């Protein structure tokens, strides 16, 4: 019986989580690619076998491919490059997660342990739905959104591309959060938040535009 193989781009802490997640999804051969190679050749017991250009050249060697890069824009960029090269991109779902049959999960997304994606929610390409986070019914998430552990979106919330919710952040129902916006840890979003900003607090208020970073 041929072993299932997966290539993971990005040998990071997030990569460790995805490697175990890949194992739980039945992949026996797990290999990393990272642009720190060959200086960095191993991540725990998993091998790093090349850089991103090597991965592009070796895509036919794998049954599946995922991107383990936390930065939303870099992750999305890499996913789009891989998609254009017809990489075998997949999504990974932890066995303890619940993803409704009526939800839509974009390619390259990952759903971690005990997370919930409820009916008619939509997650774009390359989403990170982290440990214990909840996406309620009818939420719409753009591409490369990251929900940190124990964050929660009430029904009908809409998040633009590259939004990052910090750990434990929550939204009120029907709230909109603009693209490229970061919501701080523990924040409570009860009103719409614009594009390109950082919002913190309970209730969440805009702290600064991200362009000032």
C-alpha positions as CSV (number, residue, x, y, z in Angstrom):
1,X,0.0,0.0,0.0
2,X,1.4,3.4,-1.0
3,X,1.8,5.9,1.8
4,X,0.0,9.2,1.5
5,X,2.5,12.1,1.2
6,X,2.1,15.8,2.0
7,X,4.5,18.8,1.6
8,X,4.2,21.6,4.1
9,X,5.6,25.0,3.2
10,X,6.8,26.8,6.3
11,X,8.8,25.1,9.1
12,X,7.4,27.0,12.0
13,X,5.5,26.4,15.3
14,X,2.4,26.5,13.2
15,X,4.0,24.0,10.9
16,X,4.5,21.6,13.9
17,X,0.7,21.7,14.5
18,X,-0.1,21.1,10.8
19,X,2.4,18.2,10.7
20,X,0.5,16.5,13.5
21,X,-2.8,17.4,11.9
22,X,-1.6,15.8,8.7
23,X,-0.7,12.6,10.6
24,X,-4.2,12.6,12.1
25,X,-5.5,12.9,8.5
26,X,-3.7,9.8,7.4
27,X,-0.5,11.2,5.8
28,X,2.5,9.0,6.5
29,X,5.2,10.9,4.6
30,X,5.4,14.5,5.8
31,X,8.1,16.7,4.5
32,X,8.8,20.4,5.0
33,X,10.0,23.1,2.7
34,X,11.3,26.4,4.1
35,X,13.4,29.2,2.8
36,X,15.8,28.9,5.8
37,X,17.0,25.6,4.2
38,X,19.8,24.3,4.1
39,X,20.8,26.2,7.3
40,X,17.7,24.7,8.9
41,X,17.2,21.0,8.0
42,X,14.9,19.6,10.6
43,X,11.8,20.6,12.6
44,X,11.5,18.3,15.6
45,X,11.7,14.9,14.0
46,X,10.3,16.0,10.6
47,X,12.8,16.7,7.7
48,X,13.1,20.0,5.9
49,X,14.1,18.9,2.4
50,X,14.3,22.2,0.4
51,X,13.1,25.7,-0.1
52,X,10.0,27.1,-1.7
53,X,11.5,26.9,-5.2
54,X,12.4,23.2,-4.6
55,X,8.8,22.6,-3.6
56,X,7.5,24.2,-6.8
57,X,9.8,21.8,-8.8
58,X,8.7,18.7,-6.8
59,X,4.9,19.1,-6.6
60,X,4.3,16.0,-8.5
61,X,6.0,14.0,-5.7
62,X,3.2,14.6,-3.3
63,X,-0.4,13.8,-2.8
64,X,-1.2,17.0,-1.0
65,X,0.3,20.4,-0.1
66,X,-0.4,23.0,2.6
67,X,1.1,26.3,3.7
68,X,2.1,26.7,7.3
69,X,2.8,30.4,7.4
70,X,1.2,32.6,10.1
71,X,1.5,35.9,8.3
72,X,-1.8,36.2,6.4
73,X,-0.6,38.0,3.3
74,X,2.5,35.8,2.9
75,X,0.3,32.7,3.4
76,X,-2.2,33.9,0.8
77,X,0.6,34.8,-1.7
78,X,2.2,31.4,-1.4
79,X,-1.2,29.6,-1.8
80,X,-1.9,31.6,-4.9
81,X,1.5,30.7,-6.4
82,X,1.0,27.1,-5.6
83,X,-2.5,27.1,-7.0
84,X,-1.2,28.7,-10.3
85,X,1.3,25.8,-10.4
86,X,-1.5,23.3,-10.0
87,X,-0.3,22.1,-6.6
88,X,-2.4,19.5,-4.9
89,X,-3.6,21.9,-2.2
90,X,-5.8,20.5,0.5
91,X,-7.6,21.6,3.7
92,X,-6.9,19.8,7.0
93,X,-9.6,19.3,9.7
94,X,-8.8,18.0,13.1
95,X,-10.9,14.9,14.0
96,X,-12.3,16.7,17.0
97,X,-13.4,19.7,15.0
98,X,-17.0,20.1,13.8
99,X,-17.5,21.5,10.3
100,X,-21.1,21.5,9.1
101,X,-21.9,19.8,5.9
102,X,-23.6,23.1,4.9
103,X,-20.5,25.2,5.5
104,X,-18.0,26.1,2.8
105,X,-14.3,25.8,3.6
106,X,-11.8,27.4,1.1
107,X,-8.9,25.3,-0.1
108,X,-5.7,25.5,2.0
109,X,-7.7,26.1,5.2
110,X,-7.0,24.4,8.5
111,X,-9.4,23.7,11.3
112,X,-7.9,22.9,14.6
113,X,-9.0,20.8,17.6
114,X,-12.4,21.4,19.0
115,X,-13.2,24.3,16.6
116,X,-16.7,24.6,15.2
117,X,-17.9,25.9,11.8
118,X,-21.6,26.0,11.8
119,X,-24.2,25.7,8.9
120,X,-23.9,28.1,6.0
121,X,-20.8,29.7,7.2
122,X,-18.2,30.5,4.5
123,X,-14.4,30.5,5.0
124,X,-12.2,31.8,2.2
125,X,-8.9,30.4,0.9
126,X,-6.2,29.7,3.4
127,X,-8.1,30.3,6.6
128,X,-6.7,29.3,10.0
129,X,-9.5,28.3,12.3
130,X,-7.6,27.7,15.5
131,X,-8.1,25.6,18.6
132,X,-11.5,25.9,20.1
133,X,-12.7,28.8,17.9
134,X,-16.3,29.1,16.8
135,X,-17.8,30.4,13.5
136,X,-21.5,30.6,13.8
137,X,-24.1,30.3,11.1
138,X,-24.1,32.5,8.1
139,X,-20.7,34.1,8.8
140,X,-18.6,35.1,5.8
141,X,-14.8,35.1,6.0
142,X,-12.5,36.4,3.3
143,X,-9.3,34.8,2.2
144,X,-6.4,34.3,4.7
145,X,-8.3,35.0,7.8
146,X,-6.8,33.8,11.1
147,X,-9.1,33.1,14.1
148,X,-6.8,32.6,17.2
149,X,-7.7,30.0,19.8
150,X,-11.0,30.4,21.6
151,X,-12.2,33.3,19.4
152,X,-15.8,33.3,18.4
153,X,-17.9,34.9,15.6
154,X,-21.6,35.3,16.3
155,X,-24.1,34.6,13.5
156,X,-23.8,36.7,10.3
157,X,-20.5,38.3,11.1
158,X,-18.4,39.2,8.0
159,X,-14.6,39.4,8.0
160,X,-12.6,40.8,5.1
161,X,-9.4,39.3,3.7
162,X,-6.4,38.9,6.0
163,X,-8.3,39.7,9.2
164,X,-6.7,38.4,12.4
165,X,-8.7,37.9,15.6
166,X,-6.5,37.6,18.7
167,X,-7.0,34.9,21.3
168,X,-10.3,35.0,22.9
169,X,-11.7,37.8,20.8
170,X,-15.4,37.7,20.0
171,X,-17.9,39.5,17.8
172,X,-21.6,40.5,18.1
173,X,-23.9,39.1,15.5
174,X,-24.0,40.8,12.1
175,X,-20.8,42.8,12.7
176,X,-18.5,43.6,9.8
177,X,-14.7,43.7,10.1
178,X,-12.7,45.3,7.2
179,X,-9.8,43.6,5.4
180,X,-6.3,43.7,6.8
181,X,-7.5,44.5,10.3
182,X,-6.2,43.0,13.6
183,X,-8.5,42.5,16.6
184,X,-6.7,42.3,19.9
185,X,-6.7,39.5,22.3
186,X,-9.9,39.4,24.4
187,X,-11.6,42.2,22.4
188,X,-15.4,42.4,22.1
189,X,-16.5,43.7,18.7
190,X,-20.0,45.2,18.9
191,X,-19.8,47.6,16.0
192,X,-18.3,47.6,12.5
193,X,-14.5,48.0,12.3
194,X,-13.0,49.5,9.1
195,X,-10.2,48.3,6.9
196,X,-6.5,48.5,7.7
197,X,-6.6,49.1,11.5
198,X,-5.9,47.6,14.9
199,X,-8.9,47.5,17.3
200,X,-8.7,46.5,21.0
201,X,-10.7,46.5,24.2
202,X,-14.2,45.6,25.3
203,X,-16.0,47.1,23.5
204,X,-13.4,47.2,20.8
205,X,-12.2,50.6,19.6
206,X,-9.8,51.4,16.8
207,X,-6.4,52.0,18.2
208,X,-4.4,52.9,15.0
209,X,-4.3,52.3,11.3
210,X,-2.1,49.4,10.3
211,X,-0.4,51.6,7.8
212,X,1.3,53.4,10.7
213,X,3.3,50.3,11.7
